[in-house]
Amino acid sequence: MPKTALWEKHSWRPTWLRSSRTSLLLTMACAVCISGALVTEANAAEWTVQSTPSPTAFSSLADVSCASTKECLAVGEESGVVRPLDLRWNGTAWGTLTSTGLKNGLDEISCVSSAFCMAIVGPGEEAQRWNGSGWTTVNLEKPPTSVQTALYGVSCVSATFCVAVGEYEIAGGHDRTLAESWNGTAWTVLSTPSEEGGLNYLDSVSCTTSTSCTAIGTKGGRAIALRWNGTGWSALGTPNAASNTYGDVSCTAPNACVAELGNSAAVERWDGTSWTAYTVPTPTGGSAPSLNGVSCASEIACFAVGSYTKEAKTLTLAELWNGESWVAVPTPNPAKENLLTSVSCRRTASLVCTAVGYNAESPGELAFKEGKTLAVRYQ
């Protein structure tokens, strides 16, 4: 595609309009196994709608991160001046936090406790740290040859270790992959591979320890997966997808990752040796499924979320990985147009997941004027 500003090329429109996050908006119950236990229609968990604030005429949620089953933060934006929107789930209800001083929407977030979250501010040139009561700006380091930078994903394992990924542009309009690490005090640029010609970016990252992170993206226009071992990045096998149209990745161990490769129904699973490609099933009567986010609570319990089309409507989509296959699980659709952009799963005695997005009564561009936040919970 023609070279433009990084956030225009990749994603910088209202957050929910990002390429893989919501592109479909504009254009079943069955037996499964979870953690080795058979779940039948009689006792299966289900997705239900949660009440969420929508402060303005258009409010959307782009990402969610749950530090526990009773503590989640969701981020997005409001219309008009594109104010940031941040909501907190306290185990009982969603409430609005204070985002005083932030000028743009919040794109991505990773939480490790009620007192520590790291969020990326759109268009991805700034990070914000949540300490349990308020946000503080933490300046990112820019590569010395950078003309402009954009970060698209972040993953934290503690208050003293996070990794954020994206891309930066050098003189002449050429882009390079970008990764930075947080040590509790400051961000440091990490060396990552790029290729002359074609697109170079990292779109998502998932860390299980400070010495094991997996990032997905594109190098030279081809899909790549990279592994951080604490000292450097190296190639992690070869994804089956020819290219990555912006996606998401979730790992529970160095040898257990699931990636959705954006704007499609394609998911890939890393088993420590190679990537295996899967196509998720489309709900009965539906078409054009598209995934926007994925989260795994264990090697055999993951949800990927997004949307699909049925009878000229956009409906929420949730696909469950049970260790052997992907199963479409029914999801609620409180409006005529509905979309899930992100999901965060945790396991205690059972699998509990929270997914967020937005919905509206009008399709396409009209949704900009009347979109409302959407949160659904699986338990």
C-alpha positions as CSV (number, residue, x, y, z in Angstrom):
1,M,0.0,0.0,0.0
2,P,1.2,3.6,-0.4
3,K,3.5,4.8,2.3
4,T,1.7,7.0,4.9
5,A,2.2,8.0,8.5
6,L,2.8,4.9,10.5
7,W,-0.5,5.1,12.4
8,E,-2.4,5.7,9.2
9,K,-0.8,2.8,7.5
10,H,-1.3,0.4,10.4
11,S,-4.1,1.5,12.5
12,W,-4.5,5.1,13.5
13,R,-8.1,5.7,13.0
14,P,-10.6,5.5,15.9
15,T,-9.2,2.5,17.8
16,W,-12.1,0.2,17.1
17,L,-11.6,0.8,13.3
18,R,-8.1,-0.7,13.3
19,S,-7.5,-3.1,10.4
20,S,-7.7,-6.4,12.2
21,R,-9.6,-5.1,15.1
22,T,-12.8,-4.2,13.4
23,S,-12.6,-4.2,9.6
24,L,-15.7,-6.4,9.2
25,L,-17.9,-3.9,10.9
26,L,-17.6,-1.6,7.9
27,T,-17.8,-3.6,4.9
28,M,-23.0,-23.8,19.5
29,A,-23.6,-24.8,22.1
30,C,-21.9,-28.2,22.1
31,A,-19.8,-30.5,24.3
32,V,-16.1,-29.5,24.6
33,C,-13.2,-30.4,26.9
34,I,-11.7,-27.8,29.2
35,S,-8.7,-28.8,31.4
36,G,-9.5,-32.4,30.9
37,A,-13.1,-32.2,32.1
38,L,-16.0,-32.8,29.8
39,V,-18.3,-29.8,29.7
40,T,-21.8,-30.5,28.5
41,E,-24.7,-28.3,27.4
42,A,-26.3,-28.7,30.8
43,N,-23.4,-27.3,32.8
44,A,-21.4,-25.3,30.3
45,A,-20.4,-21.7,31.0
46,E,-21.8,-19.0,28.7
47,W,-21.2,-15.5,27.6
48,T,-23.3,-12.8,29.1
49,V,-23.5,-9.0,28.6
50,Q,-22.1,-6.7,31.3
51,S,-23.3,-3.2,31.9
52,T,-20.6,-0.7,30.9
53,P,-20.4,3.1,30.9
54,S,-20.5,4.9,27.5
55,P,-19.7,8.5,28.4
56,T,-20.2,10.1,25.0
57,A,-22.3,9.6,21.9
58,F,-19.6,7.3,20.6
59,S,-17.5,5.3,23.0
60,S,-15.5,2.2,22.1
61,L,-13.2,-0.3,23.9
62,A,-10.1,-1.6,22.1
63,D,-8.3,-3.8,24.6
64,V,-8.8,-5.5,28.0
65,S,-6.4,-7.1,30.5
66,C,-7.5,-9.0,33.6
67,A,-5.0,-9.4,36.4
68,S,-7.4,-11.8,38.0
69,T,-11.0,-13.0,37.6
70,K,-12.1,-10.0,39.7
71,E,-9.8,-7.3,38.4
72,C,-9.8,-6.0,34.8
73,L,-9.0,-2.8,33.0
74,A,-10.4,-2.0,29.6
75,V,-9.2,0.9,27.4
76,G,-10.5,2.7,24.4
77,E,-11.6,6.1,23.3
78,E,-14.4,8.6,23.1
79,S,-15.5,10.6,20.1
80,G,-15.0,14.2,19.3
81,V,-11.6,15.1,20.7
82,V,-10.6,11.4,20.9
83,R,-10.4,11.4,24.6
84,P,-9.1,8.2,26.3
85,L,-11.6,5.9,27.9
86,D,-10.6,3.6,30.7
87,L,-13.0,1.3,32.6
88,R,-12.3,-1.0,35.6
89,W,-14.0,-4.2,36.6
90,N,-13.9,-4.7,40.4
91,G,-15.5,-8.2,40.4
92,T,-19.0,-6.7,40.7
93,A,-19.4,-3.8,38.2
94,W,-17.6,-1.7,35.6
95,G,-16.8,1.9,36.5
96,T,-15.0,4.8,34.7
97,L,-11.5,5.8,35.8
98,T,-9.9,9.2,35.6
99,S,-7.8,9.9,32.6
100,T,-6.9,13.5,33.2
101,G,-4.1,14.8,31.1
102,L,-4.2,12.1,28.4
103,K,-4.8,13.5,24.9
104,N,-5.4,10.5,22.8
105,G,-7.2,7.1,23.0
106,L,-5.6,4.2,24.8
107,D,-4.9,1.3,22.3
108,E,-3.4,-1.6,24.3
109,I,-3.0,-2.6,27.9
110,S,-1.3,-5.3,30.0
111,C,-2.0,-5.7,33.8
112,V,-0.2,-7.8,36.3
113,S,-2.1,-6.6,39.4
114,S,-4.6,-4.0,40.6
115,A,-1.7,-1.7,41.2
116,F,0.2,-2.0,37.9
117,C,-0.8,-1.8,34.3
118,M,1.0,-0.5,31.2
119,A,-1.0,1.0,28.4
120,I,0.0,2.3,24.9
121,V,-1.5,5.7,23.9
122,G,-2.6,6.0,20.3
123,P,-1.0,6.6,17.9
124,G,1.5,4.5,19.8
125,E,4.2,7.0,20.7
126,E,3.6,7.2,24.4
127,A,3.0,4.8,27.3
128,Q,1.0,5.2,30.5
129,R,1.5,3.4,33.8
130,W,-1.4,2.7,36.1
131,N,-0.6,2.5,39.8
132,G,-4.0,1.6,41.2
133,S,-5.2,5.2,41.5
134,G,-4.0,7.1,38.5
135,W,-2.0,7.2,35.3
136,T,1.6,8.4,34.9
137,T,3.3,9.1,31.5
138,V,6.4,7.0,31.0
139,N,8.5,8.2,28.0
140,L,9.4,5.6,25.4
141,E,12.9,5.5,24.0
142,K,13.1,6.3,20.2
143,P,15.6,4.6,18.0
144,P,18.4,7.1,17.0
145,T,17.5,6.9,13.3
146,S,13.7,7.2,13.9
147,V,11.6,9.8,12.1
148,Q,8.5,8.6,13.8
149,T,7.4,5.5,15.9
150,A,4.3,3.6,16.6
151,L,3.7,0.9,19.2
152,Y,0.9,-1.7,18.7
153,G,1.2,-4.2,21.5
154,V,2.5,-4.6,25.1
155,S,2.9,-7.5,27.5
156,C,4.0,-7.3,31.2
157,V,5.0,-10.1,33.6
158,S,5.7,-7.8,36.5
159,A,6.0,-4.2,37.5
160,T,9.6,-4.3,36.5
161,F,9.4,-6.1,33.1
162,C,7.3,-5.3,30.1
163,V,7.9,-5.5,26.3
164,A,6.2,-3.3,23.8
165,V,6.3,-3.8,20.0
166,G,5.6,-1.9,16.9
167,E,7.6,-0.1,14.2
168,Y,9.5,3.0,13.4
169,E,10.2,4.9,10.3
170,I,13.6,6.1,9.1
171,A,14.5,8.8,6.5
172,G,13.2,7.9,3.1
173,G,10.0,6.4,4.3
174,H,11.4,2.9,5.2
175,D,10.0,1.2,8.2
176,R,11.7,-1.1,10.8
177,T,10.4,-3.5,13.4
178,L,10.5,-2.1,16.9
179,A,10.6,-3.7,20.4
180,E,11.3,-2.0,23.7
181,S,11.7,-3.4,27.3
182,W,10.6,-1.8,30.6
183,N,12.7,-2.3,33.6
184,G,10.5,-0.6,36.2
185,T,12.1,2.8,35.6
186,A,12.6,3.3,31.9
187,W,12.1,1.9,28.4
188,T,15.0,0.6,26.3
189,V,15.0,-0.1,22.6
190,L,15.9,-3.8,21.8
191,S,17.5,-4.9,18.5
192,T,15.0,-6.6,16.2
193,P,15.4,-8.0,12.7
194,S,14.0,-6.1,9.6
195,E,14.4,-6.5,5.9
196,E,14.9,-3.9,3.2
197,G,11.8,-3.5,1.1
198,G,8.3,-4.4,2.0
199,L,6.6,-3.9,5.3
200,N,8.4,-4.4,8.7
201,Y,6.5,-4.3,11.9
202,L,5.7,-6.2,15.1
203,D,2.0,-6.1,16.0
204,S,1.6,-8.2,19.2
205,V,3.7,-9.7,22.0
206,S,3.1,-12.2,24.8
207,C,5.5,-12.7,27.6
208,T,5.4,-15.6,30.1
209,T,8.7,-14.6,31.9
210,S,11.3,-11.9,31.5
211,T,13.3,-14.4,29.4
212,S,10.5,-15.7,27.2
213,C,8.4,-13.4,25.0
214,T,6.8,-14.2,21.6
215,A,6.1,-11.5,19.1
216,I,4.3,-11.7,15.7
217,G,4.4,-9.3,12.8
218,T,5.9,-8.9,9.4
219,K,9.4,-8.8,8.0
220,G,9.8,-7.8,4.4
221,G,6.1,-8.3,3.9
222,R,6.1,-11.9,5.2
223,A,4.6,-13.1,8.4
224,I,7.2,-13.7,11.2
225,A,7.3,-14.9,14.8
226,L,10.1,-13.9,17.1
227,R,11.3,-15.2,20.5
228,W,12.9,-13.1,23.2
229,N,15.2,-15.2,25.4
230,G,16.3,-12.4,27.8
231,T,19.2,-11.2,25.7
232,G,18.1,-11.1,22.1
233,W,15.4,-11.9,19.5
234,S,15.5,-14.9,17.1
235,A,13.1,-16.4,14.6
236,L,10.5,-18.8,16.1
237,G,9.7,-21.2,13.3
238,T,7.8,-20.1,10.2
239,P,4.1,-19.2,10.4
240,N,2.0,-20.8,7.7
241,A,0.4,-17.5,6.8
242,A,2.0,-15.8,3.8
243,S,1.5,-12.4,5.5
244,N,0.3,-11.0,8.7
245,T,-2.6,-8.5,8.4
246,Y,-2.1,-7.4,12.0
247,G,-2.9,-9.9,14.6
248,D,-2.6,-11.0,18.2
249,V,-0.7,-13.7,20.2
250,S,-1.1,-15.3,23.6
251,C,1.3,-17.7,25.3
252,T,1.1,-19.7,28.4
253,A,4.6,-21.2,28.1
254,P,7.5,-21.0,25.7
255,N,6.2,-24.0,23.9
256,A,2.5,-23.0,23.9
257,C,1.3,-20.0,22.0
258,V,-1.7,-19.2,19.9
259,A,-1.8,-16.5,17.3
260,E,-4.6,-15.0,15.2
261,L,-3.2,-13.4,12.1
262,G,-5.8,-10.7,11.7
263,N,-8.7,-9.8,9.4
264,S,-9.4,-13.5,8.8
265,A,-10.5,-16.7,10.5
266,A,-7.0,-18.1,10.6
267,V,-5.2,-19.1,13.8
268,E,-1.9,-20.8,14.4
269,R,-0.6,-22.8,17.4
270,W,3.0,-23.1,18.4
271,D,3.9,-26.3,20.2
272,G,7.6,-25.7,20.7
273,T,8.6,-27.2,17.3
274,S,6.4,-25.7,14.6
275,W,3.3,-23.7,13.9
276,T,0.1,-25.5,13.0
277,A,-2.6,-23.6,11.1
278,Y,-6.4,-23.9,11.9
279,T,-9.5,-22.3,10.4
280,V,-12.1,-21.6,13.0
281,P,-15.7,-22.7,12.3
282,T,-18.3,-20.1,11.3
283,P,-21.6,-20.2,13.3
284,T,-24.5,-21.7,11.5
285,G,-25.9,-19.4,8.8
286,G,-23.0,-17.0,9.1
287,S,-20.2,-15.9,6.8
288,A,-17.0,-13.8,6.7
289,P,-15.6,-14.6,10.2
290,S,-12.8,-12.3,11.3
291,L,-10.8,-12.5,14.6
292,N,-9.4,-9.6,16.5
293,G,-7.9,-10.9,19.7
294,V,-6.9,-14.1,21.5
295,S,-6.2,-15.1,25.1
296,C,-5.1,-18.4,26.6
297,A,-5.6,-19.5,30.2
298,S,-3.8,-22.8,29.6
299,E,-2.6,-24.9,26.7
300,I,-6.1,-26.4,26.3
301,A,-8.3,-23.3,27.1
302,C,-8.1,-20.3,24.7
303,F,-10.7,-17.9,23.3
304,A,-10.3,-16.0,20.1
305,V,-12.9,-13.2,19.5
306,G,-14.1,-11.0,16.7
307,S,-17.1,-10.8,14.5
308,Y,-19.0,-12.5,11.6
309,T,-21.8,-11.5,9.2
310,K,-25.3,-13.0,9.2
311,E,-28.4,-11.6,7.5
312,A,-26.7,-8.3,6.8
313,K,-25.7,-7.8,10.4
314,T,-22.4,-7.9,12.2
315,L,-22.4,-10.2,15.1
316,T,-19.9,-11.0,17.9
317,L,-17.8,-14.1,17.5
318,A,-16.1,-16.2,20.2
319,E,-14.1,-19.4,19.3
320,L,-12.9,-21.8,22.0
321,W,-9.8,-23.9,21.7
322,N,-10.3,-27.1,23.8
323,G,-6.9,-28.7,23.2
324,E,-8.0,-30.5,20.0
325,S,-10.1,-28.2,17.9
326,W,-11.8,-24.8,17.8
327,V,-15.5,-24.5,18.6
328,A,-17.8,-21.5,18.0
329,V,-19.5,-20.6,21.3
330,P,-22.7,-18.6,21.2
331,T,-22.3,-14.9,22.2
332,P,-24.8,-12.2,22.9
333,N,-25.6,-9.4,20.5
334,P,-27.4,-6.5,22.2
335,A,-27.5,-4.3,19.2
336,K,-27.8,-4.6,15.4
337,E,-24.1,-4.2,14.9
338,N,-21.7,-5.8,17.3
339,L,-18.0,-6.4,17.5
340,L,-15.5,-7.9,20.0
341,T,-12.0,-6.4,19.8
342,S,-10.1,-8.1,22.6
343,V,-10.4,-10.9,25.2
344,S,-8.6,-11.7,28.5
345,C,-8.9,-15.1,30.1
346,R,-8.0,-16.4,33.6
347,R,-8.4,-19.7,35.3
348,T,-9.2,-20.5,38.9
349,A,-11.6,-23.4,39.5
350,S,-13.0,-22.7,36.0
351,L,-12.3,-20.7,32.9
352,V,-13.3,-17.1,33.2
353,C,-12.9,-14.6,30.3
354,T,-13.8,-11.0,29.6
355,A,-14.1,-9.7,26.1
356,V,-14.7,-6.1,25.0
357,G,-15.6,-4.1,22.0
358,Y,-18.5,-1.9,21.0
359,N,-22.0,-2.1,19.4
360,A,-24.4,0.2,17.6
361,E,-27.8,0.3,16.1
362,S,-26.6,1.7,12.7
363,P,-24.0,0.1,10.4
364,G,-20.9,1.5,8.9
365,E,-20.0,5.2,9.2
366,L,-23.2,5.9,11.1
367,A,-21.8,3.8,14.0
368,F,-19.3,6.6,14.6
369,K,-22.1,8.7,16.0
370,E,-23.8,6.2,18.2
371,G,-21.5,3.4,19.2
372,K,-21.5,2.2,22.8
373,T,-19.0,0.2,24.8
374,L,-19.6,-3.5,25.0
375,A,-18.3,-6.0,27.5
376,V,-19.2,-9.7,27.8
377,R,-18.1,-12.3,30.4
378,Y,-17.7,-16.0,30.1
379,Q,-18.1,-18.0,33.3
